């Protein structure tokens, strides 16, 4: 295992809920999110998978928590929004994916 390094800066957790089509794998979503910024994103965890309700036939809602751990400075709202936008763009590249309201 790599050596543990701790940060003096507060981590930030951000939740996303994606509606995905039947051909989109949860593992691919997690991989895409991690690839956005490997140094800043310290954790990606699926906390909910839901089917049915008002979702289209065969679609699922995937709830994902992303942990951002800065190493050099406290994150500003603009920093968090920039990373969130990059995450959305990366996940949407997988195909039939949209952010749930």
C-alpha positions as CSV (number, residue, x, y, z in Angstrom):
1,X,0.0,0.0,0.0
2,X,1.1,3.6,-0.6
3,X,2.3,5.6,2.4
4,X,-0.5,7.4,4.2
5,X,-0.4,11.1,3.8
6,X,-2.8,13.3,5.8
7,X,-4.0,16.8,4.8
8,X,-4.4,19.8,7.0
9,X,-7.4,20.9,4.9
10,X,-11.0,20.0,5.3
11,X,-12.4,17.4,2.9
12,X,-15.6,18.1,1.0
13,X,-18.3,15.5,0.2
14,X,-20.6,16.0,-2.8
15,X,-23.5,13.7,-3.7
16,X,-24.7,13.1,-7.2
17,X,-27.7,11.2,-8.4
18,X,-27.6,10.0,-12.0
19,X,-30.3,8.4,-14.1
20,X,-28.6,5.8,-16.3
21,X,-29.8,3.6,-19.1
22,X,-29.5,-0.2,-19.1
23,X,-26.2,-0.2,-20.9
24,X,-24.3,2.0,-18.4
25,X,-22.4,0.0,-15.8
26,X,-21.9,1.5,-12.3
27,X,-18.2,0.5,-12.4
28,X,-17.8,2.7,-15.5
29,X,-19.4,5.7,-13.7
30,X,-17.0,5.3,-10.7
31,X,-14.0,4.9,-13.0
32,X,-15.0,8.1,-15.0
33,X,-15.4,10.1,-11.8
34,X,-12.0,9.0,-10.4
35,X,-10.3,9.9,-13.7
36,X,-11.4,13.6,-13.4
37,X,-8.8,14.5,-10.9
38,X,-6.9,11.6,-9.2
39,X,-5.1,13.9,-6.8
40,X,-8.2,15.8,-5.5
41,X,-10.8,13.0,-5.5
42,X,-10.0,10.8,-2.6
43,X,-13.1,8.7,-2.6
44,X,-16.0,7.6,-4.8
45,X,-18.8,5.5,-3.1
46,X,-22.1,4.2,-4.5
47,X,-24.7,4.7,-1.7
48,X,-27.9,4.0,-3.6
49,X,-29.2,2.1,-6.6
50,X,-32.9,2.4,-7.4
51,X,-35.1,1.1,-10.2
52,X,-38.8,1.7,-10.9
53,X,-40.9,4.6,-9.7
54,X,-40.9,7.5,-12.2
55,X,-37.8,6.2,-14.0
56,X,-38.0,5.1,-17.7
57,X,-38.2,1.3,-18.3
58,X,-34.8,-0.3,-17.7
59,X,-33.3,2.8,-16.2
60,X,-31.7,3.1,-12.8
61,X,-30.9,5.9,-10.4
62,X,-27.4,5.7,-9.0
63,X,-26.5,7.7,-5.9
64,X,-22.8,8.5,-5.6
65,X,-20.8,10.3,-2.9
66,X,-17.6,11.9,-4.1
67,X,-15.0,13.1,-1.5
68,X,-12.6,15.9,-2.4
69,X,-9.5,16.1,-0.3
70,X,-7.4,19.2,-1.0
71,X,-3.6,19.0,-0.3
72,X,-2.5,22.6,-0.9
73,X,-5.4,24.9,0.1
74,X,-8.9,25.1,1.2
75,X,-11.4,24.6,-1.6
76,X,-13.5,27.5,-2.6
77,X,-17.1,27.3,-3.9
78,X,-15.7,27.9,-7.4
79,X,-13.2,25.1,-7.1
80,X,-15.9,22.7,-6.0
81,X,-18.3,23.8,-8.8
82,X,-15.5,23.4,-11.4
83,X,-14.7,19.8,-10.3
84,X,-18.5,19.0,-10.1
85,X,-18.9,20.2,-13.7
86,X,-16.0,18.1,-14.9
87,X,-17.5,15.1,-13.2
88,X,-20.8,15.6,-14.9
89,X,-19.2,16.0,-18.3
90,X,-17.1,12.9,-17.8
91,X,-20.0,10.7,-16.7
92,X,-22.3,12.0,-19.5
93,X,-19.7,10.7,-22.0
94,X,-20.7,7.1,-21.0
95,X,-23.9,7.4,-23.0
96,X,-27.4,7.4,-21.7
97,X,-26.8,9.3,-18.4
98,X,-28.3,12.5,-16.9
99,X,-28.2,14.2,-13.6
100,X,-31.4,13.7,-11.6
101,X,-33.0,16.9,-10.3
